[in-house]
Amino acid sequence: MNYYQRLQVDPKASTEVIKSAYRVLLKRVNLHPDLGGDEAVTKEINEAYGVVSDPAQREVYDRELALVETLFQPVFSPEYILFCHFCGKRNRIYDESRIPRARCGACHRKLQASGPAASGEAHLRAFRLGVFLFEKGLLDRSLREFLSAVRLKPKSATYRYWLGRCYYQKRSHEKALVEFRVAVSMKPKSFQFRFWLGQTYHAMKDHGGAAGSFETAAEIRPDFAPTFHRLGSAYFELQKFDEAVSAFERTLELDPHSIQSLRWLGLCQYSAGDPERAAQAFLQADRMAPGDPFTQKYLGLLGQASA
């Protein structure tokens, strides 16, 4: 399932446009369960909106969407490369049915289709097909392909990562955690692997694990605002308010227009016992998005505290 197509918006649409489209879509076709709508369709729309309306998740989703586009083509145009064990020549074969009887174009001897080249193509095809199915939202079929790819090449960190992503999407967080841990152990400097390990810890409410993963991800890539946003929220749950304030301040250095991070910053400063700075953060958030109930609530509390 392509989330943008599900919401009928352009991939470059602003958050405001996405929010408006989400509301209009539900009202226009009467999809809300309380109004007698289809719960399954409503779930799809809510899932799509939950991802693309959140800056951190949307950033990661957009990168994955771009990656999927580069992986599509080989699924529909397979190419098999077999090396001749006698003369070493590389042979390209485009018809899978010809592989058992294929002969080398140079020495004309029979190629060994059961060799390393054939098994290599099998795990690569399973992986590419898995990514294709994953993007289409066919998670059960995608899972089977990723499991096949991992079975054929268990030491591939990329395959283990995508298997983890599939488990995560199916909300099998414990299984996802295992795969992300394996991927990280193979490539400890991979930002993407660390980030999604943190996401999984966060989903399991293991805020200590999430904080540790996001800390490392931030060290690997210190210019990615969503990492610091997630790190700040993990610190907040651990009641490490000073660390949370620092994380959200860094988020706003990288993304000054993040209203959500401003509200979090104000909440952390309020919780840390700094009402003056909290008021400044909430006032700035109110200027950027007037009338937000959450912002108004804390402005009211701070007004009472200062009275």
N, C-alpha and C positions, 0 to 999 in steps of 0.2 A: 504494500500500500504506500503510495506516494502521498505524504501528508499535505503537500500543497495542493495536489489535485483533489484530495478528499475535501479540503476546505474551499476549493474553487478560487484560489488566489495565486498570484504570480509569486515565484520564489523570492523575488526582490521586494515584495510588499512590506510596508511598515507594520509595526506592532499594532498600531491603531486600526489599520485596514484589516488586518487579520482578525482582530477582536470584533470589528463590525461585521465581517463576513461570517464569523462563527455564530453570532447572535441571529443574524438574518437567516442563515441556513436552517437553524433549529426552528425558528418561528415560521418560516415560509412553508416548510413541509411538515410542520407539526410533529417534530421528532421527539420532543421531550417525553420521557416515560410517564410522567405525571399527567400528560395530556393524551395518553393512549398511543404513543409512538413506539417505534421499533427499538428495543433496548440494544440490540446488536449494532445497528447503524449508529445509534447515539453514542455507543461506546467507542466506535471507530472515530467519530468526529471529535469526541472529547479527548481521545488519545492523541490525535493529530494536533489539536489545539494546545494540549498540555506540553507538547514538545516545541512547536514553532513559536509559542508565545513566551517561552522562557529563553532569554538570551544565551545562557550557557548551553542548554541542550540544543538550541537551534544552530549554534556555531558548529558543534560537533556533527549534527545531522547533515548540515550543508556540505561539510568536508567529505562525509561518507557518501553522500549522494553523488558528488563529483567523482569519487573513487569508483563507484559502481558503474558510471558511464564509461570509464576506461576499461572495465572488465567485461562489459556486455558482449562485444563483438566476437571474441573467440568462442563464446558459447554457440553462436549460430554459424561460425565459419571455422570448424575445427581443422587443425593442421597437425599431423603426426610426423615427428622427426625420428627416424630410426638410423642408427649408426651401424655400418657394416663391420662385423667382427673380423673380417678377413683383410679388407683394404683400408678400412677407416673412413670411407666416404659417408657423408651425411646425405640421407635420402628423405625427401619430403613426400608424404602420402596424405591425400585429402579425402580418401574414401576408406572408412574404417573396415569395410568388408574385404578390402584388398590386403589388409595387413598379414593374415595367415599365409598367403601365397606370394607375398611381395619379394622381388629380387633386387639386388643392388644394381643401380644404373651404370656402375663402372665395371665391376668384375662379374656381374650377372649371377652371383651366388645368392642362395636364399638368405633373407634377413631373419634374424632371430627376434621375433616379436615379443618374446617373453623376457627379453633383457631389460637393462636399466632404463632405456629410453621409453619403452612401453609403459612400465610401471610409473615412471615420472609423469607421463601424459595423463595417466589415470588419476593421480592425486590432484593434479593441476586442474583437470576438467571438473572433478568433483568440487573443488574449492570455488572455481568460477561460477559453476551452476548454483552452488550454495549462496554465493553473494547475490546473484541474480534473483533467486527465489526469496531471499531475505528482504530485498528491496521491494518486492511485490507483496510482502506481508504473508507469504506462504511459509510460516515458521516451521511447521512439522516436516515438510519436505526439505526445507533448508537445513534443518537440524540433521536429517539423515545424510545429506551430502557433506556437511562439515564433519560429521562423525566418520564418514568414509575417508575423507581427506586426512584426518588426524590418524586414523588407523593405518593408512598407507605411509604417512610421513609424520610420526609422532613427535619428532624433534623440531617441527616448524613452529616458531613462536607466533607467526602470523595466523596460521590455521587454528592454533589454540585460542588466540585472541578472538577470532571470529566465532568460534564455537562458544566462547564465553558471551559474546554479544547476543548470540541467538538464545542462549539460556536466560540471559538478563531480560531480553524482550518477552520471553515466555514467563517471566517472573519466577524462574527457578534460580533464585539468587545464590543459594549455597553451591549449586553446581557451577554457576557462573564464576563465583569466587575462586573455586579450584582452578578453573581454566585461566583466569586472569593472573593468578599467583604463578602458575607454571610459565605463562608467557613472560611475566616480569622476571622470573628467575633466569630465563634464557636471554632476555634483552633488558637488563635493569635500567638502561638509559633511554628507553622508549617512553616518550611523553604520553603518547596515546594509551599505551598499556597501563601506565601509572594512573592516568586520569580515570579510566574506566574501572580500575581496581578501587579507586576512591569512591566512584559513583555506586559501586556495589556495596561497599561498606556502609555508605550513607543510606542506601535502600534497606539494609539490614539493621539500621540504627546502631551500628558500631561506630560511634563518632570518633573514638580514639583511632581506630584503624583508618577511617576516612581522613582525619587530620594528617596522619603520618603519610598517607599516599599522596594527598594534595600538596603537602610540604615538599616532597621529593619532585612531584610534577612541576611545581613552581620553580624549583631550582634548575630543572632541565630546560624549562621554557618560561623565563621570567616576564615575558611580554604578553601573556594570554590572560586577559581580565577574568574570564569565567572560572579559571582555576582559583584565583584569589577570592572570588565570590563564594565558591564552594568551601574553601578553606575557612573563611570567616564564619560561615554558618555552622561548620563543624566545631570551631572554637566556641561559638555561642552556646551550642548544646552542651559543651563541656564546662560551661560557665567560666571560660577563660576570656573575660570580656576585654581586657587590654589587648591581648593578641588578636581578638576578633576585630577590634577597632583598627588596628594596624593593617589587617588584611583587607578590610573594606576601604580604607584610605588608599591602599595601593590599587584596589580595583578601580576607584574613581580617578586615580592618576592616569590609568590606562584607558578608561572609558568614562569621561566626565558627564556623559548624558544618561547614565544608568540610574533611573529613578528608583528602581528596586534596591540597588546598592546603597543609595542615599537613605532610604527608609531603614535598611538594616543597620547602617552606620548610626543613625539616630537612636535606634532601639538599643544597640550595644553601648552607646555612650550613656543612655538613660539607665541601663542596667548596671553600668560601672560607677554610677553616682556622679555623673557630670552633666547636670541638667542644662547648663548654658550652651555647651557645645551640641548637646542633643537637640535643643531648640533651633539652633542654627541649621542643622542638617534637615530637620523636618520642615522648617520654613523654606529652605531651598527646594525641597521636594514638592512642597505645596505650590511654589511659583511655577515649577515645571509641569505639574499635573494638579491643578486646583480642584479642591473638593473631594479628594480621595478619603474614604471613611477611615482607613487605618491611620493616615497622616493626621487627620482632624482629631482622632481619638487621642493621640499622644500630644498634640499641640494643646488640647484641652487639659490633659493631665499636667503638662508642664506649666500651663497658665495657672492652674490651681496651686502648684508647688511654689510658684514664684510670688503668689499673692500674699 
